[in-house]
Amino acid sequence: MVDRRQLEIKAKLFRGFADPSRLAILEVLRSAPATVGEIAASTGQGLSNVSNHLRCLRDCGLVVRQRDGQRVRYSLSDQRVAALLELAERVLAESATGVAACPRYDRVEEHPEVGDGRVGALR
């Protein structure tokens, strides 16, 4: 039998990767640790936007921060995050056309979030 709670937690993990802004940040950090300013410059996002997404990624345990003198550097919390991003690239190398053409991932579907009673949207 499939463990529903485990599936819900796994879905939350993948929602962390699903946002293009967060995914861009993870891609930058896959190369090397970086400051908020370095991430903003690399992704073309504003400092506030990067900070907000980093907070989300940190809360979810995907990135960690370390003080480096006066600066704070962010890095992936686990090299398996980088491996997951690389695996996604390999899967897309073979199925990108189907994924890009899939109409279901572009429409909004309402579904309850895990345990909080709110309604979320699949994008």
All heavy atoms as an XYZ file, in Angstrom:
942
protein
N       0.839     -1.187      0.000
C       0.000      0.000      0.000
C       0.882      1.247      0.000
O       1.890      1.314      0.689
C      -0.908     -0.033      1.226
C      -1.746      1.176      1.399
S      -3.417      0.644      1.652
C      -4.294      2.048      1.149
N       0.476      2.233     -0.742
C       1.208      3.485     -0.839
C       0.960      4.310      0.422
O      -0.182      4.466      0.857
C       0.757      4.273     -2.093
C       1.440      5.616     -2.158
C       1.034      3.466     -3.353
N       2.024      4.842      0.999
C       1.929      5.674      2.195
C       1.586      7.096      1.773
O       2.422      7.825      1.234
C       3.265      5.632      2.952
C       3.244      6.430      4.236
O       2.419      7.355      4.382
O       4.084      6.128      5.103
N       0.346      7.495      2.011
C      -0.153      8.814      1.568
C       0.655      9.962      2.165
O       0.955     10.933      1.489
C      -1.638      8.919      1.957
C      -2.280     10.186      1.520
C      -2.471     10.191      0.037
N      -3.089     11.445     -0.338
C      -3.116     11.898     -1.553
N      -2.600     11.199     -2.537
N      -3.673     13.043     -1.830
N       1.014      9.863      3.429
C       1.777     10.930      4.092
C       3.140     11.099      3.422
O       3.586     12.221      3.192
C       1.924     10.620      5.584
C       2.722     11.635      6.347
C       1.980     12.959      6.452
N       2.815     13.905      7.182
C       2.841     15.189      6.962
N       2.048     15.730      6.063
N       3.624     15.987      7.639
N       3.800      9.994      3.104
C       5.095     10.066      2.424
C       4.952     10.703      1.049
O       5.808     11.480      0.625
C       5.746      8.683      2.304
C       6.313      8.181      3.603
C       7.543      8.971      4.035
O       7.699     10.166      3.783
N       8.430      8.305      4.721
N       3.890     10.381      0.349
C       3.648     10.991     -0.967
C       3.423     12.494     -0.839
O       3.905     13.268     -1.662
C       2.451     10.340     -1.656
C       2.647      8.920     -2.167
C       1.336      8.389     -2.734
C       3.749      8.855     -3.199
N       2.688     12.913      0.181
C       2.427     14.338      0.376
C       3.720     15.089      0.687
O       3.945     16.192      0.183
C       1.407     14.533      1.498
C       0.017     14.078      1.095
C      -0.968     14.025      2.249
O      -0.556     14.098      3.429
O      -2.172     13.879      1.972
N       4.584     14.490      1.481
C       5.868     15.125      1.800
C       6.749     15.183      0.552
O       7.399     16.195      0.288
C       6.563     14.381      2.958
C       5.770     14.585      4.246
C       7.996     14.868      3.132
C       6.216     13.705      5.395
N       6.748     14.118     -0.226
C       7.526     14.105     -1.469
C       7.021     15.165     -2.434
O       7.801     15.855     -3.090
C       7.460     12.718     -2.119
C       8.487     12.503     -3.202
C       8.377     11.111     -3.830
C       8.770     10.048     -2.853
N       8.791      8.690     -3.475
N       5.711     15.333     -2.500
C       5.130     16.366     -3.363
C       5.579     17.751     -2.904
O       5.864     18.625     -3.732
C       3.602     16.260     -3.365
N       5.650     17.968     -1.591
C       6.130     19.250     -1.073
C       7.578     19.491     -1.496
O       7.948     20.604     -1.866
C       6.033     19.288      0.456
C       4.658     19.606      0.976
C       4.667     19.683      2.484
C       4.239     21.038      2.942
N       4.182     21.143      4.401
N       8.398     18.447     -1.446
C       9.783     18.572     -1.894
C       9.826     19.041     -3.340
O      10.536     19.992     -3.674
C      10.524     17.239     -1.758
C      11.893     17.170     -2.451
C      12.902     18.062     -1.732
C      12.384     15.740     -2.531
N       9.047     18.415     -4.189
C       9.072     18.775     -5.602
C       8.472     20.153     -5.864
O       8.865     20.815     -6.818
C       8.410     17.694     -6.457
C       9.313     16.515     -6.669
C       9.082     15.324     -6.019
C      10.421     16.615     -7.491
C       9.924     14.245     -6.196
C      11.279     15.547     -7.679
C      11.027     14.351     -7.021
N       7.570     20.629     -5.010
C       7.080     22.004     -5.155
C       8.219     22.995     -4.906
O       8.241     24.078     -5.485
C       5.895     22.269     -4.229
C       4.596     21.719     -4.789
C       3.373     22.277     -4.091
N       3.260     21.900     -2.695
C       2.696     20.783     -2.241
N       2.181     19.920     -3.094
N       2.614     20.543     -0.956
N       9.168     22.627     -4.066
C      10.340     23.473     -3.854
C      11.141     23.652     -5.132
O      11.707     24.712     -5.387
N      11.154     22.630     -5.958
C      11.872     22.676     -7.229
C      11.016     23.256     -8.355
O      11.537     23.610     -9.403
C      12.311     21.267     -7.649
C      13.377     20.675     -6.796
C      13.064     19.826     -5.749
C      14.713     20.956     -7.037
C      14.060     19.273     -4.966
C      15.711     20.413     -6.254
C      15.382     19.564     -5.212
N       9.711     23.326     -8.154
C       8.795     23.680     -9.239
C       8.775     25.156     -9.599
O       8.396     25.502    -10.708
C       7.371     23.222     -8.879
N       9.162     26.022     -8.692
C       9.148     27.450     -8.974
C      10.401     27.835     -9.764
O      11.517     27.531     -9.325
C       9.112     28.234     -7.656
C       9.054     29.719     -7.909
O       7.939     30.238     -8.079
O      10.124     30.354     -7.947
N      10.258     28.493    -10.920
C      11.428     28.845    -11.730
C      12.452     29.710    -10.990
O      13.662     29.541    -11.183
C      10.838     29.598    -12.925
C       9.441     29.089    -13.028
C       9.005     28.825    -11.610
N      12.002     30.603    -10.122
C      12.946     31.442     -9.373
C      13.762     30.607     -8.391
O      14.978     30.764     -8.282
C      12.202     32.544     -8.613
O      11.580     33.422     -9.511
N      13.089     29.710     -7.675
C      13.814     28.847     -6.735
C      14.728     27.889     -7.486
O      15.856     27.624     -7.055
C      12.835     28.081     -5.849
C      12.177     28.944     -4.797
C      11.433     28.127     -3.758
N      10.330     27.366     -4.282
C       9.081     27.808     -4.409
N       8.775     29.042     -4.032
N       8.130     27.037     -4.880
N      14.264     27.385     -8.600
C      15.079     26.468     -9.389
C      16.336     27.174     -9.905
O      17.432     26.602     -9.887
C      14.256     25.902    -10.548
C      14.870     24.774    -11.352
C      15.288     23.618    -10.470
C      13.900     24.300    -12.414
N      16.203     28.425    -10.328
C      17.366     29.197    -10.785
C      18.376     29.362     -9.652
O      19.587     29.249     -9.859
C      16.925     30.563    -11.315
N      17.883     29.621     -8.454
C      18.775     29.766     -7.293
C      19.496     28.454     -7.015
O      20.709     28.438     -6.795
C      17.967     30.234     -6.060
C      17.491     31.670     -6.260
C      18.798     30.093     -4.779
C      16.448     32.133     -5.254
N      18.771     27.355     -7.053
C      19.400     26.054     -6.826
C      20.459     25.764     -7.883
O      21.521     25.207     -7.575
C      18.340     24.947     -6.795
C      17.385     24.982     -5.603
C      16.251     23.977     -5.800
C      18.129     24.726     -4.303
N      20.183     26.148     -9.120
C      21.163     25.936    -10.192
C      22.439     26.745     -9.938
O      23.544     26.250    -10.145
C      20.566     26.282    -11.554
C      19.544     25.289    -12.046
C      20.124     23.934    -12.429
O      21.367     23.765    -12.483
O      19.324     23.012    -12.668
N      22.295     27.979     -9.479
C      23.473     28.798     -9.156
C      24.262     28.130     -8.045
O      25.489     27.996     -8.118
C      23.061     30.232     -8.759
C      24.240     30.997     -8.159
C      22.506     30.981     -9.964
N      23.563     27.686     -7.007
C      24.235     27.080     -5.864
C      24.801     25.701     -6.171
O      25.675     25.222     -5.461
C      23.280     27.009     -4.668
C      22.807     28.363     -4.143
C      21.825     28.176     -2.999
C      23.992     29.218     -3.725
N      24.345     25.114     -7.234
C      24.903     23.826     -7.658
C      26.358     23.998     -8.069
O      27.174     23.111     -7.872
C      24.081     23.254     -8.812
C      24.537     21.879     -9.242
C      23.510     21.184    -10.054
N      23.402     21.671    -11.406
C      23.035     20.912    -12.432
N      22.713     19.651    -12.253
N      22.951     21.428    -13.626
N      26.684     25.170     -8.600
C      28.058     25.452     -9.035
C      28.973     25.759     -7.868
O      30.105     25.291     -7.816
C      28.082     26.631    -10.000
O      27.284     26.363    -11.112
N      28.481     26.592     -6.939
C      29.318     27.022     -5.812
C      28.471     27.804     -4.828
O      27.444     28.376     -5.200
C      30.461     27.906     -6.310
N      28.901     27.880     -3.563
C      28.207     28.741     -2.602
C      28.223     30.187     -3.101
O      29.130     30.596     -3.831
C      29.041     28.600     -1.327
C      29.722     27.281     -1.470
C      30.001     27.137     -2.946
N      27.194     30.947     -2.712
C      27.084     32.322     -3.192
C      26.320     33.178     -2.197
O      25.533     32.674     -1.396
C      26.376     32.346     -4.550
N      26.556     34.487     -2.272
C      25.824     35.452     -1.460
C      24.513     35.794     -2.164
O      24.331     35.484     -3.350
C      26.638     36.742     -1.277
O      26.800     37.363     -2.559
C      27.998     36.471     -0.644
N      23.638     36.484     -1.457
C      22.371     36.925     -2.049
C      22.645     37.784     -3.279
O      22.016     37.610     -4.326
C      21.518     37.698     -1.013
C      20.293     38.315     -1.684
C      21.104     36.794      0.123
N      23.594     38.709     -3.175
C      23.922     39.587     -4.298
C      24.451     38.823     -5.498
O      24.092     39.131     -6.645
N      25.294     37.834     -5.255
C      25.837     37.018     -6.355
C      24.730     36.212     -7.025
O      24.684     36.091     -8.251
C      26.940     36.099     -5.832
C      28.187     36.838     -5.396
C      29.143     36.001     -4.571
O      28.743     34.937     -4.024
O      30.319     36.412     -4.458
N      23.821     35.683     -6.203
C      22.700     34.913     -6.759
C      21.794     35.828     -7.581
O      21.387     35.476     -8.695
C      21.904     34.219     -5.641
C      22.771     33.168     -4.937
C      20.620     33.594     -6.190
C      22.194     32.640     -3.636
N      21.514     37.017     -7.051
C      20.665     37.973     -7.770
C      21.291     38.332     -9.120
O      20.599     38.376    -10.142
C      20.440     39.222     -6.923
N      22.602     38.586     -9.128
C      23.289     38.941    -10.370
C      23.257     37.783    -11.367
O      23.076     37.989    -12.568
C      24.728     39.356    -10.072
N      23.412     36.568    -10.878
C      23.431     35.397    -11.765
C      22.072     35.042    -12.327
O      21.976     34.499    -13.430
C      23.982     34.182    -11.015
O      25.331     34.364    -10.687
N      21.022     35.324    -11.561
C      19.682     34.923    -11.991
C      18.866     36.057    -12.598
O      17.810     35.804    -13.189
C      18.881     34.345    -10.804
O      18.718     35.370     -9.812
C      19.562     33.123    -10.210
N      19.312     37.304    -12.403
C      18.545     38.443    -12.889
C      17.355     38.781    -12.007
O      16.490     39.566    -12.397
N      17.291     38.213    -10.823
C      16.214     38.487     -9.879
C      16.632     39.622     -8.941
O      17.812     39.863     -8.740
C      15.917     37.244     -9.040
C      15.481     36.037     -9.844
C      15.299     34.825     -8.963
O      14.620     34.888     -7.937
N      15.895     33.717     -9.355
N      15.665     40.264     -8.335
C      15.942     41.303     -7.354
C      16.412     40.705     -6.036
O      16.133     39.543     -5.728
N      17.119     41.515     -5.256
C      17.643     41.050     -3.974
C      16.536     40.569     -3.040
O      16.674     39.536     -2.379
C      18.438     42.167     -3.290
C      19.761     42.552     -3.949
C      20.324     43.812     -3.291
C      20.749     41.410     -3.865
N      15.440     41.305     -2.981
C      14.329     40.935     -2.108
C      13.724     39.594     -2.528
O      13.426     38.739     -1.685
C      13.268     42.031     -2.137
O      12.174     41.675     -1.347
N      13.553     39.419     -3.819
C      12.996     38.175     -4.351
C      13.911     36.997     -4.005
O      13.445     35.952     -3.542
C      12.800     38.293     -5.865
C      12.005     37.136     -6.427
O      11.011     36.722     -5.860
N      12.449     36.627     -7.568
N      15.212     37.166     -4.225
C      16.170     36.109     -3.922
C      16.137     35.784     -2.436
O      16.102     34.615     -2.032
C      17.601     36.493     -4.378
C      18.637     35.525     -3.828
C      17.672     36.532     -5.900
N      16.130     36.816     -1.596
C      16.097     36.601     -0.145
C      14.861     35.819      0.272
O      14.947     34.900      1.101
C      16.133     37.937      0.599
O      17.382     38.548      0.444
N      13.709     36.176     -0.283
C      12.476     35.462      0.054
C      12.531     34.007     -0.366
O      12.128     33.113      0.391
C      11.267     36.148     -0.579
C      10.913     37.443      0.105
O      11.178     37.621      1.291
N      10.312     38.357     -0.637
N      13.025     33.746     -1.564
C      13.119     32.365     -2.033
C      14.168     31.583     -1.252
O      13.980     30.394     -0.969
C      13.404     32.319     -3.537
C      12.192     32.623     -4.365
N      11.058     31.845     -4.369
C      11.928     33.652     -5.207
C      10.157     32.356     -5.188
N      10.666     33.461     -5.707
N      15.264     32.227     -0.888
C      16.271     31.548     -0.071
C      15.698     31.164      1.287
O      15.996     30.088      1.812
C      17.514     32.427      0.106
C      18.469     32.449     -1.076
C      19.496     33.564     -0.908
C      19.164     31.097     -1.248
N      14.880     32.033      1.858
C      14.245     31.723      3.136
C      13.375     30.472      2.986
O      13.412     29.560      3.830
C      13.407     32.896      3.622
C      12.871     32.710      5.026
C      12.116     33.922      5.566
N      12.860     35.159      5.380
C      12.485     36.161      4.559
N      11.377     36.071      3.850
N      13.203     37.252      4.444
N      12.615     30.407      1.907
C      11.771     29.243      1.638
C      12.625     27.985      1.483
O      12.350     26.956      2.097
C      10.953     29.485      0.369
S      10.019     28.060     -0.200
N      13.672     28.078      0.676
C      14.546     26.931      0.441
C      15.257     26.496      1.720
O      15.476     25.304      1.949
C      15.565     27.261     -0.656
C      14.979     27.414     -2.058
C      15.998     28.054     -2.996
C      14.500     26.068     -2.591
N      15.604     27.456      2.549
C      16.254     27.150      3.826
C      15.259     26.497      4.785
O      15.576     25.501      5.442
C      16.848     28.419      4.431
C      18.012     28.142      5.355
C      18.681     29.416      5.837
N      17.983     29.885      7.017
C      17.385     31.057      7.145
N      17.416     31.945      6.189
N      16.772     31.381      8.251
N      14.057     27.037      4.854
C      13.022     26.456      5.713
C      12.709     25.013      5.327
O      12.387     24.195      6.189
C      11.734     27.284      5.657
C      11.854     28.628      6.355
O      12.838     28.842      7.101
O      10.958     29.475      6.138
N      12.805     24.724      4.041
C      12.529     23.374      3.545
C      13.752     22.458      3.634
O      13.667     21.284      3.284
C      12.060     23.428      2.094
S      10.475     24.255      1.917
N      14.887     23.005      4.032
C      16.081     22.191      4.201
C      16.864     21.924      2.934
O      17.716     21.039      2.904
N      16.597     22.690      1.869
C      17.320     22.468      0.612
C      18.611     23.277      0.524
O      19.511     22.898     -0.227
C      16.416     22.778     -0.585
C      15.193     21.864     -0.718
C      14.314     22.324     -1.862
C      15.618     20.418     -0.900
N      18.699     24.390      1.251
C      19.927     25.180      1.291
C      20.281     25.497      2.744
O      19.425     25.455      3.634
C      19.836     26.504      0.467
C      19.492     26.234     -0.981
C      18.853     27.469      1.085
N      21.538     25.797      2.951
C      22.030     26.226      4.263
C      22.796     27.523      4.069
O      23.213     27.857      2.961
C      22.950     25.165      4.917
C      22.161     23.918      5.261
C      24.130     24.834      4.028
N      22.971     28.256      5.160
C      23.738     29.493      5.077
C      24.874     29.422      6.091
O      24.743     28.825      7.151
C      22.870     30.719      5.299
C      22.308     30.847      6.677
C      21.480     32.080      6.813
N      20.940     32.161      8.170
C      20.192     33.130      8.599
N      19.864     34.121      7.795
N      19.747     33.124      9.828
N      25.988     30.066      5.710
C      27.156     30.129      6.585
C      27.710     31.535      6.535
O      27.793     32.138      5.472
C      28.231     29.135      6.112
C      27.784     27.702      6.168
C      28.114     26.936      4.899
O      28.387     27.498      3.863
N      28.049     25.633      4.991
N      28.067     32.028      7.694
C      28.675     33.359      7.778
C      30.107     33.254      7.275
O      30.852     32.365      7.640
C      28.644     33.870      9.211
C      29.170     35.289      9.288
C      28.553     36.115     10.377
N      27.127     36.342     10.358
C      26.516     37.262      9.604
N      27.181     37.986      8.755
N      25.222     37.446      9.701
N      30.475     34.201      6.416
C      31.826     34.294      5.855
C      32.296     35.723      6.115
O      32.154     36.594      5.263
C      31.772     33.981      4.361
C      33.132     34.030      3.690
O      34.158     34.050      4.399
O      33.171     34.060      2.436
N      32.814     35.959      7.324
C      33.173     37.322      7.706
C      31.919     38.157      7.819
O      31.016     37.841      8.580
N      31.855     39.225      7.039
C      30.688     40.114      7.046
C      29.550     39.600      6.151
O      28.439     40.087      6.222
C      31.115     41.510      6.556
C      32.109     42.177      7.465
C      31.434     43.216      8.344
O      30.331     43.639      8.076
N      32.115     43.615      9.395
N      29.865     38.640      5.283
C      28.878     38.154      4.323
C      28.284     36.816      4.770
O      28.877     36.102      5.561
C      29.516     37.992      2.951
C      30.010     39.307      2.390
C      30.490     39.156      0.991
N      31.702     38.354      0.959
C      32.401     38.122     -0.130
N      32.015     38.623     -1.270
N      33.493     37.392     -0.082
N      27.143     36.521      4.192
C      26.505     35.221      4.396
C      26.496     34.518      3.050
O      26.051     35.080      2.042
C      25.060     35.373      4.942
C      24.368     34.032      5.005
C      25.085     36.045      6.301
N      27.013     33.315      3.027
C      27.026     32.502      1.809
C      26.014     31.376      1.945
O      25.888     30.772      2.996
C      28.410     31.909      1.570
C      29.427     32.943      1.180
C      30.594     32.269      0.447
N      31.453     33.265     -0.131
C      31.227     33.909     -1.265
N      30.146     33.645     -1.958
N      32.057     34.800     -1.712
N      25.333     31.124      0.853
C      24.358     30.039      0.801
C      24.933     28.910     -0.047
O      25.669     29.149     -1.001
C      23.040     30.533      0.194
C      22.307     31.482      1.103
C      22.617     32.843      1.122
C      21.322     31.017      1.961
C      21.957     33.714      1.984
C      20.660     31.883      2.823
C      20.985     33.216      2.825
O      20.341     34.070      3.679
N      24.568     27.698      0.324
C      24.988     26.532     -0.450
C      23.897     25.470     -0.357
O      22.993     25.555      0.484
C      26.316     25.984      0.070
O      26.203     25.595      1.419
N      23.977     24.494     -1.223
C      23.046     23.377     -1.163
C      23.276     22.634      0.148
O      24.419     22.475      0.583
C      23.254     22.435     -2.345
C      23.012     23.026     -3.734
C      23.296     21.987     -4.805
C      21.598     23.563     -3.871
N      22.213     22.178      0.756
C      22.324     21.490      2.036
C      22.892     20.091      1.893
O      23.438     19.534      2.840
C      20.953     21.408      2.709
O      20.069     20.661      1.893
N      22.778     19.538      0.704
C      23.161     18.149      0.482
C      23.500     17.995     -1.001
O      22.770     18.506     -1.858
C      21.959     17.267      0.854
C      22.253     15.793      0.881
O      22.866     15.284     -0.080
O      21.839     15.135      1.847
N      24.561     17.303     -1.301
C      24.954     17.119     -2.706
C      23.937     16.292     -3.487
O      23.920     16.308     -4.705
C      26.350     16.505     -2.800
C      27.451     17.524     -2.586
C      27.263     18.782     -3.434
O      27.009     19.872     -2.918
N      27.369     18.648     -4.736
N      23.046     15.607     -2.786
C      21.999     14.876     -3.491
C      21.016     15.824     -4.162
O      20.364     15.451     -5.142
C      21.279     13.918     -2.541
C      22.197     12.751     -2.120
C      21.533     11.874     -1.125
N      21.377     12.612      0.138
C      20.901     12.082      1.244
N      20.514     10.816      1.263
N      20.797     12.804      2.346
N      20.913     17.069     -3.674
C      20.087     18.077     -4.350
C      20.682     18.336     -5.732
O      19.963     18.374     -6.737
C      19.977     19.374     -3.516
C      19.254     20.466     -4.303
C      19.289     19.108     -2.189
N      22.001     18.497     -5.797
C      22.677     18.695     -7.085
C      22.490     17.469     -7.977
O      22.254     17.594     -9.182
C      24.159     18.985     -6.868
N      22.570     16.287     -7.386
C      22.387     15.054     -8.162
C      20.967     14.971     -8.721
O      20.764     14.531     -9.860
C      22.695     13.842     -7.288
N      19.986     15.419     -7.939
C      18.606     15.423     -8.408
C      18.419     16.376     -9.585
O      17.746     16.055    -10.570
C      17.666     15.790     -7.259
C      16.174     15.698     -7.514
C      15.766     14.325     -8.022
C      15.414     16.029     -6.240
N      19.057     17.550     -9.510
C      18.999     18.496    -10.626
C      19.649     17.906    -11.876
O      19.125     18.064    -12.982
C      19.678     19.809    -10.241
C      18.977     20.626     -9.151
C      19.877     21.758     -8.668
C      17.649     21.168     -9.650
N      20.764     17.227    -11.694
C      21.429     16.594    -12.839
C      20.575     15.469    -13.415
O      20.458     15.320    -14.633
C      22.797     16.051    -12.428
C      23.548     15.451    -13.602
C      24.930     14.944    -13.223
O      25.509     15.439    -12.244
O      25.420     14.049    -13.940
N      19.964     14.681    -12.554
C      19.096     13.602    -13.024
C      17.915     14.169    -13.809
O      17.515     13.621    -14.836
C      18.607     12.773    -11.842
C      17.763     11.551    -12.170
C      18.499     10.597    -13.107
C      17.373     10.841    -10.883
N      17.371     15.294    -13.348
C      16.274     15.942    -14.075
C      16.720     16.339    -15.478
O      15.964     16.193    -16.446
C      15.779     17.166    -13.304
N      17.948     16.831    -15.589
C      18.474     17.186    -16.922
C      18.561     15.961    -17.817
O      18.245     16.029    -19.009
C      19.844     17.833    -16.783
C      19.790     19.226    -16.219
C      21.165     19.812    -15.922
O      22.193     19.122    -16.122
O      21.205     20.974    -15.480
N      18.964     14.838    -17.264
C      19.069     13.612    -18.065
C      17.694     13.120    -18.505
O      17.523     12.691    -19.641
C      19.803     12.524    -17.280
C      21.288     12.778    -17.227
C      22.018     11.535    -16.788
N      22.625     11.817    -15.492
C      22.908     10.918    -14.581
N      22.639      9.649    -14.784
N      23.455     11.264    -13.452
N      16.729     13.188    -17.597
C      15.368     12.788    -17.957
C      14.833     13.705    -19.050
O      14.255     13.256    -20.037
C      14.440     12.796    -16.721
C      12.977     12.638    -17.122
C      14.845     11.705    -15.747
N      15.052     15.013    -18.902
C      14.571     15.973    -19.902
C      15.265     15.801    -21.249
O      14.661     16.080    -22.289
C      14.759     17.401    -19.397
C      13.712     17.856    -18.388
C      14.079     19.215    -17.823
C      12.329     17.889    -19.016
N      16.501     15.353    -21.243
C      17.212     15.125    -22.503
C      16.451     14.120    -23.363
O      16.507     14.177    -24.589
C      18.630     14.641    -22.239
N      15.711     13.220    -22.728
C      14.971     12.200    -23.458
C      13.476     12.500    -23.589
O      12.819     11.952    -24.454
C      15.161     10.847    -22.774
C      16.602     10.383    -22.798
C      16.795      9.056    -22.085
O      15.795      8.346    -21.867
O      17.948      8.755    -21.763
N      12.959     13.348    -22.711
C      11.505     13.552    -22.732
C      11.083     15.017    -22.721
O       9.930     15.317    -22.438
C      10.878     12.846    -21.526
O      11.393     13.386    -20.330
N      11.983     15.919    -23.065
C      11.674     17.355    -22.993
C      10.497     17.747    -23.876
O       9.682     18.587    -23.489
C      12.904     18.180    -23.366
N      10.374     17.155    -25.047
C       9.283     17.502    -25.948
C       7.937     17.197    -25.313
O       7.027     18.023    -25.339
C       9.423     16.748    -27.286
O      10.704     17.056    -27.851
C       8.324     17.129    -28.253
N       7.816     16.027    -24.697
C       6.565     15.653    -24.038
C       6.257     16.532    -22.844
O       5.116     16.951    -22.644
N       7.283     16.823    -22.042
C       7.081     17.678    -20.869
C       6.670     19.080    -21.309
O       5.737     19.658    -20.767
C       8.352     17.724    -19.993
C       8.212     18.762    -18.889
C       8.639     16.346    -19.390
N       7.347     19.626    -22.315
C       7.032     20.975    -22.794
C       5.628     21.058    -23.377
O       4.953     22.077    -23.253
C       8.062     21.416    -23.832
N       5.171     19.983    -23.987
C       3.858     19.981    -24.629
C       2.716     19.634    -23.675
O       1.552     19.787    -24.033
C       3.860     18.987    -25.789
N       3.030     19.198    -22.468
C       1.993     18.751    -21.530
C       1.101     19.912    -21.097
O       1.565     20.841    -20.427
C       2.626     18.100    -20.304
S       1.386     17.481    -19.148
N      -0.180     19.885    -21.462
C      -1.078     20.988    -21.105
C      -1.503     20.963    -19.634
O      -1.931     21.970    -19.095
C      -2.288     20.767    -22.014
C      -2.308     19.297    -22.239
C      -0.855     18.866    -22.262
N      -1.368     19.849    -18.973
C      -1.841     19.726    -17.597
C      -1.002     20.522    -16.602
O      -1.500     20.943    -15.574
C      -1.873     18.271    -17.168
C      -2.876     17.477    -17.950
C      -2.957     16.072    -17.408
N      -3.950     15.323    -18.131
C      -5.221     15.242    -17.772
N      -5.645     15.883    -16.713
N      -6.064     14.532    -18.474
N       0.266     20.713    -16.862
C       1.115     21.426    -15.916
C       0.988     22.932    -16.053
O       1.466     23.666    -15.217
C       2.574     21.030    -16.079
C       2.865     19.618    -15.633
C       3.898     18.908    -16.210
C       2.120     18.997    -14.653
C       4.180     17.608    -15.810
C       2.385     17.708    -14.256
C       3.427     17.015    -14.842
O       3.705     15.737    -14.451
N       0.327     23.402    -17.106
C       0.158     24.841    -17.299
C      -1.142     25.361    -16.711
O      -1.259     26.525    -16.405
C       0.206     25.191    -18.787
C       1.594     25.013    -19.358
O       2.565     25.129    -18.596
O       1.700     24.752    -20.564
N      -2.105     24.510    -16.543
C      -3.382     24.985    -16.010
C      -3.372     24.906    -14.489
O      -2.635     24.152    -13.881
C      -4.540     24.209    -16.600
C      -4.727     22.839    -16.055
C      -6.090     22.308    -16.521
N      -6.449     21.240    -15.636
C      -6.475     19.969    -16.002
N      -6.223     19.629    -17.234
N      -6.800     19.036    -15.126
N      -4.209     25.712    -13.878
C      -4.293     25.767    -12.424
C      -5.292     24.725    -11.952
O      -6.411     24.656    -12.439
C      -4.719     27.177    -11.966
C      -4.966     27.202    -10.473
C      -3.666     28.191    -12.368
N      -4.860     23.905    -10.998
C      -5.737     22.923    -10.378
C      -5.745     23.192     -8.884
O      -4.710     23.373     -8.278
C      -5.216     21.509    -10.617
C      -5.177     21.113    -12.070
C      -4.601     19.717    -12.256
O      -4.578     18.950    -11.290
O      -4.189     19.425    -13.371
N      -6.914     23.201     -8.287
C      -6.984     23.419     -6.852
C      -6.815     22.093     -6.140
O      -7.352     21.076     -6.549
C      -8.313     24.065     -6.476
C      -8.411     25.487     -6.990
C      -9.655     26.195     -6.500
O     -10.451     25.569     -5.785
O      -9.808     27.362     -6.843
N      -6.029     22.143     -5.058
C      -5.849     20.966     -4.213
C      -5.456     21.426     -2.814
O      -4.785     22.430     -2.664
C      -4.792     20.039     -4.804
C      -3.435     20.652     -4.882
N      -3.071     21.537     -5.878
C      -2.363     20.544     -4.068
C      -1.827     21.933     -5.675
N      -1.372     21.356     -4.587
N      -5.875     20.707     -1.790
C      -5.521     21.113     -0.428
C      -4.048     20.880     -0.152
O      -3.478     19.889     -0.599
C      -6.396     20.215      0.455
C      -6.849     19.108     -0.412
C      -6.751     19.560     -1.839
N      -3.446     21.819      0.537
C      -2.057     21.678      0.973
C      -2.015     20.703      2.142
O      -2.995     20.517      2.850
C      -1.480     23.036      1.395
C      -1.362     24.020      0.251
C      -0.372     23.596     -0.806
O       0.592     22.883     -0.494
O      -0.577     23.961     -1.964
N      -0.874     20.104      2.364
C      -0.711     19.116      3.416
C      -0.986     19.738      4.777
O      -0.307     20.653      5.199
C       0.705     18.523      3.377
C       0.901     17.535      4.508
C       0.977     17.886      2.047
N      -2.025     19.268      5.434
C      -2.289     19.573      6.814
C      -2.630     21.003      7.188
O      -2.864     21.285      8.343
N      -2.670     21.941      6.257
C      -2.909     23.314      6.704
C      -4.287     23.844      6.279
O      -4.609     24.986      6.586
C      -1.803     24.251      6.234
C      -1.737     24.433      4.736
O      -2.593     23.916      4.014
O      -0.809     25.106      4.283
N      -5.054     23.076      5.534
C      -6.390     23.495      5.187
C      -6.483     24.549      4.101
O      -7.563     24.930      3.713
N      -5.341     25.036      3.610
C      -5.377     26.051      2.542
C      -5.530     25.365      1.193
O      -5.296     24.189      1.042
C      -4.084     26.870      2.533
C      -3.939     27.740      3.754
C      -2.671     28.546      3.671
N      -1.549     27.636      3.605
C      -0.334     27.987      3.200
N      -0.093     29.199      2.816
N       0.637     27.114      3.187
N      -5.871     26.151      0.193
C      -5.980     25.640     -1.166
C      -4.790     26.171     -1.950
O      -4.509     27.352     -1.923
C      -7.312     26.079     -1.830
C      -7.357     25.668     -3.265
C      -8.479     25.469     -1.069
N      -4.094     25.291     -2.631
C      -2.931     25.677     -3.427
C      -3.188     25.511     -4.899
O      -4.255     25.075     -5.301
N      -2.213     25.856     -5.708
C      -2.361     25.738     -7.156
C      -1.158     25.022     -7.752
O      -0.047     25.252     -7.354
C      -2.478     27.120     -7.784
N      -1.426     24.131     -8.665
C      -0.381     23.458     -9.419
C      -0.085     24.312    -10.623
O      -0.987     24.714    -11.342
C      -0.884     22.091     -9.872
C       0.134     21.169    -10.485
C       0.771     20.389     -9.336
C      -0.518     20.229    -11.454
N       1.160     24.624    -10.828
C       1.513     25.496    -11.951
C       2.399     24.754    -12.891
O       3.289     24.089    -12.600
C       2.190     26.744    -11.458
C       1.214     27.640    -10.763
C       1.848     28.980    -10.464
N       0.872     29.902    -10.026
C       0.563     30.143     -8.762
N       1.163     29.558     -7.839
N      -0.354     30.983     -8.439
